[in-house]
Structures are given as C-alpha cells and as structure tokens.
Amino acid sequence: MSTTKVKKSELNPDLEKVLENVESGKESLTKYKNFDEYIKHAKKVLED
C-alpha cells in the first residue's frame, strides 16, 4: 500500500490529531481487504 506525504500545515487539525493517535497506538486503525469489505462494514454500522 502506498501513502502520500502531506505537509502538516495542509491537514485539518482534527485529522492531524487522529493520525498522531493512530501512529502512537492510542487509537486503532481498521484495515479492510478491499472496498467491498469496507462498504459491508459501513452498511452494518449505519443499520445499528
């Protein structure tokens, strides 16, 4: 998987905080096998 570096000044401060928390392990990051798995999970969350 490829990621693109973005200057911190270009990021929303809330997003920047979340990314810092994920990087430090304070928040978990869910990875999906593919887009269909993500959509399936999103539909389930919205139904609950």
Secondary structure, 3 states (H helix, E strand, C coil): CCCCCCCHHHCCHHHHHHHHHHHHCCCCCCCCCCHHHHHHHHHHHHHC
